[in-house]
């Protein structure tokens, strides 16, 4: 019973993330792989937003399938990116959700990866920094394809907001590649 309680406490604890020394190649990110600086700012959704929460839940449900296709046998991503929730600091402003590339799953099940956006509320973190985070902090995934991006569950919700319809132009019609279904 004590073990079950400890596991439940771990599962319900907030995600802890930190900036770490690189354990993967620290080659500079090519400019074309970075999100451009002129990308619009943050999109805010209340914690109880039903549509966004459903998109996150669906992304998390399909995450094992995504990871089975993008991680090599030692856990290094061969493409794609993941959207990760980080607790803001130095002042608590809720969570900031940010894309991470060049990610890898560590033997303990946690992840490291490179921030692919410039954070707004994550202290001294910068686009390109390597960070660590638990798997529970992953809220979306993205896989580029010739006909657009697969995944992007949360971006599809953002695209449906007034003034954001242009986002649909970068997304594949289907959420998952047909061969995964």
Secondary structure, 3 states (H helix, E strand, C coil): CHHHHHHHHHHHCCCCCEECCCCCCCCCCCHHHCCCCCCCCCCCCCCCCHHHHHHHHHHHHHHHHHHHHHECCCCEECCCEEEEEEECECCCCCEEEEEEEEEEECCCCCEEEEECCCCCCECCCCCCCEEEECHHHEEEEEEEECCEEEECHHHHHHHCCCCCHHHHHHECCCCCCHHHC
